Amino acid sequence: MLDRPDNGNRIDAEMAGALVDACRLVAEDDGLRLVVLTANGDAFSVDDRNETAGNPAAAVAGLLVPVLVVLSGDAIGLGLELALAGDLRICVPSARFAFQGLAQGVLPQDGGTQRLPRLVGPAWAQDMLLTGRMVDAKEALAIGLVNRVAEPGQLGALVAEVTAQITAGGPIGARYAKEAAGKGMDLSLEQGLGLEADLNVILQSTSDRAQGLKSFLEKRGPEFTGS
């Protein structure tokens, strides 16, 4: 959790280092099935200084497990870069998003210029990057910047619902799905299909796959172990 609400959870060098360290611990824990990245306060993370703060977004993007980003408010600058590094984004209706660095003569520095167009397409990405304008939650949902917008007062309930949906599936399958979709973006269709096929072959040899088939035949919920 980003926990410096007094300064809008601005990502300075200290917070960036803490985020990178947390990601390192997550990567070492084979039992984790999902990471939920949240923030304390009315803003997710608002950056108004654009100072170099390390590469926490790269660390988040490198996690093998799914990452759900919960946006309790604005994500601006480095905060938006961090949000883009996750796999799914849920926000409150009042949340806003922007890259405003060009007004200060700086570019996004932690993958924002690359992840944004891959998520919303080049036209919308150029719009946000070049104009620096604020995008509200409604527009963010329409262009694919966020996956869902919670009803007022229902953010916690929506997060719980999505978390349950993700963790209901097999943990190995979830990691492979994330890998196939993520890496496939940088491959040709033929190469991407090959990656998908290879991951399916590996998945077939796992205990979770056998458990999935067995539970289906026995008409019960699966008991995945991540092995």
Residue pairs with C-beta under 8 A, 6 or more apart in sequence:
1 37
1 38
1 39
1 40
2 9
2 11
2 15
2 37
2 38
2 39
2 40
2 44
2 45
3 9
3 39
3 40
4 10
4 15
4 40
5 39
5 40
5 41
5 42
5 43
6 41
8 41
8 43
8 45
8 46
8 48
8 74
9 15
9 39
9 40
9 41
9 43
9 44
9 45
9 46
9 79
10 45
10 46
10 47
10 48
10 49
10 78
10 79
11 19
11 45
11 47
11 53
11 56
11 78
11 79
11 82
12 51
12 53
13 51
13 52
13 53
13 54
15 53
15 56
16 53
16 54
16 55
16 56
17 54
19 56
19 59
19 60
19 82
20 54
20 55
20 56
20 59
23 56
23 59
23 60
23 62
23 63
24 59
26 32
26 35
26 63
26 65
27 62
27 63
27 64
30 226
31 226
32 65
33 65
33 66
33 166
33 167
33 171
33 174
33 226
34 65
34 66
34 67
34 68
34 163
34 166
34 167
34 174
35 60
35 63
35 65
35 66
35 67
35 68
36 67
36 68
36 70
36 159
36 163
37 60
37 67
37 68
37 69
37 70
37 82
37 86
38 70
38 72
39 45
39 70
39 71
39 72
39 73
40 72
41 72
41 73
42 72
42 73
43 72
43 73
43 74
43 75
43 79
44 69
44 71
44 72
44 73
44 74
44 75
44 79
44 83
44 95
45 75
45 76
45 77
45 78
45 79
45 80
45 82
45 83
46 74
46 75
46 76
46 77
46 79
47 76
47 77
47 78
47 79
48 76
48 77
50 77
50 78
50 101
50 104
50 106
50 109
52 109
53 78
53 110
54 110
55 110
55 111
56 78
56 82
56 85
56 110
57 78
57 81
57 82
57 84
57 85
57 110
57 111
57 112
57 115
58 85
58 110
58 111
60 67
60 82
60 85
60 86
61 85
61 111
61 115
64 175
64 178
64 179
65 171
65 174
65 175
65 178
66 87
66 88
66 166
66 174
66 175
66 178
67 85
67 86
67 87
67 88
68 86
68 87
68 88
68 89
68 90
68 159
68 162
68 163
68 166
69 82
69 83
69 85
69 86
69 88
69 89
69 90
70 90
70 91
70 155
70 159
71 83
71 89
71 90
71 91
71 92
71 95
71 146
72 91
72 92
72 95
72 155
73 92
73 94
73 95
74 95
74 96
74 97
74 98
75 82
75 83
75 95
75 96
75 97
76 96
76 97
76 98
76 99
76 100
77 98
77 99
77 100
77 101
77 108
78 108
78 109
78 110
80 97
80 98
80 99
80 108
80 112
81 108
81 109
81 110
81 111
81 112
81 115
82 110
83 89
83 97
84 111
84 112
84 115
84 116
84 119
85 110
85 111
85 115
87 178
88 147
88 162
88 166
89 145
89 146
89 147
90 146
90 147
90 148
90 149
90 150
90 155
90 158
90 159
90 162
91 137
91 140
91 146
91 148
91 149
91 150
92 137
92 149
92 150
92 152
92 155
93 137
93 138
93 149
93 150
93 151
93 152
94 137
95 136
95 137
95 140
95 146
95 149
96 134
96 135
96 136
96 137
97 128
97 134
97 135
97 140
97 145
98 128
98 132
98 133
98 134
98 135
99 108
99 112
99 116
99 128
99 129
99 132
100 132
101 107
101 108
101 132
102 129
102 130
102 132
103 132
107 113
108 116
108 129
112 129
113 125
113 129
116 125
116 128
116 129
117 124
117 125
117 126
118 185
119 125
119 144
119 145
120 128
120 143
120 144
120 145
121 143
121 144
124 143
124 145
127 133
128 135
135 143
135 145
137 146
137 149
138 149
139 145
140 146
140 149
141 147
141 148
141 149
148 158
148 162
150 157
150 158
150 159
151 158
166 174
169 224
170 206
170 208
170 209
170 211
170 212
170 222
170 224
170 226
171 208
171 224
171 226
172 203
172 206
172 208
172 209
172 224
172 226
172 227
173 203
173 208
173 209
176 199
176 200
176 202
176 203
179 195
179 199
180 192
180 195
180 196
180 199
183 192
183 195
184 191
184 192
184 195
184 196
187 195
203 209
206 227
207 225
207 227
208 222
208 224
208 225
208 226
208 227
211 222
211 223
211 224
211 225
212 222
212 224
214 222
215 221
215 222
215 223
216 222
